[in-house]
Amino acid sequence: MKTILKILFLGLLIISTVVCSNESQETETEAVHQSDRDLGSFSDGANMTDARMDFVSLVLGNGDVVAAGGRGRGATIRPPRLATAEIFEIATGQWEPVNEMSSKREIHCGVTLADGRAMIIGGADERRVNLKTTEILDSSSGEWIKGPKMKKKRYKHSCATLNDGTVIVAGGADIGVLATAEISGPSLDEFALTGEMNEGRALFTLTVLSDGKVLAVGGSSKNTQDTDSAELNRTSAEIWDPATGEWTLVSPMNTARASHTANLLEDGRVLVVGGMGPLASAEIYDPSDDTWTLTSELSMGRQLHTAHLLDNGTLIVIGGSNTLAETEVYDIESGQWSIGPSLTFGRHQHTSVKMNDGNVMVIGGQAETADADRREMSNLIELYSPGE
């Protein structure tokens, strides 16, 4: 019996030693993610009228910010879809409601048009019917006007404005995941189908490259209610050429991703971060030689986060699942992440915009509360001022 007890004691001692060793290793890893440089700070901003998540926010031509649609506070199982919209006026520092959109919509996308107006595209309405309609905000009057209808209903899609003012919309989901893409010229008279992507994809990113072509990255290969299923993520990427209207597959990523972020860097490369899992990995695509290169990992996995290239040459990643308050700042020269300043409230399914003054506004989302076990839709605004 004594022999058995000794064996058990030694086993527990070994396990304890391993745990302590692992904890020390984790501490050392975290210590790498520190920086001597000024990484900026957060301050509270004026809060929105409506709490919302799964919405769109855009910087308008005059520098004001619009937030439109999404889901609001209400029933826990099926929160109400919103048609409301409001504008943050730079001159007053306050949010002002504008007229409602003609349709309630969530998981839509939006672009700032060449003339500075906001265009809201597709999404799902309160009946979970996917939309092909678009709406354009005249910020001077606060009125929404009907834009051209898409050829396909879609939500979980992506959109972008090209250098010549053309709007491209691609992928997303309706009954299944879509490979179709369509464009509307600067006159916004109508949408016309362009070449189909080689693979259907939802919850992916579109990035306009320095040469005017468009990069589609990752996404989910299936439209299911379980949007957190990382097994459905794609590694593939493809480029659309506006001169031919065709998509061409390029080298695949090292890691399959959806609900990630993709940011164009000043040197023309694209930094792709995180994704469903959640993932801590990040990689850079170089279109000049069609290569993907893994860079250092985040300190924690993130999905449903936001990211912005800052005027000081770094990139900040904000929030993400599950309601993370921590931010991380990427130094492009060193390829290293540093722990940045924390939000007052962790959040995911929020939006954020880089404003004309270089600061970043973090808006709404699903936020943590004083009760650690409870999350709720938020109307909270925080402003990030980058370091030098």
Helices and strands as residue ranges (DSSP letters): H 2-32, E 41-44, E 56-59, E 65-68, E 85-89, E 94-98, E 109-112, E 118-121, E 134-138, E 143-146, E 158-161, E 167-170, E 181-184, E 192-193, E 205-208, E 214-217, G 230-232, E 237-241, E 246-250, E 261-264, E 270-273, E 282-286, E 291-295, E 306-309, E 314-318, E 327-331, E 336-339, E 347-348, E 351-354, E 360-368, E 375-385
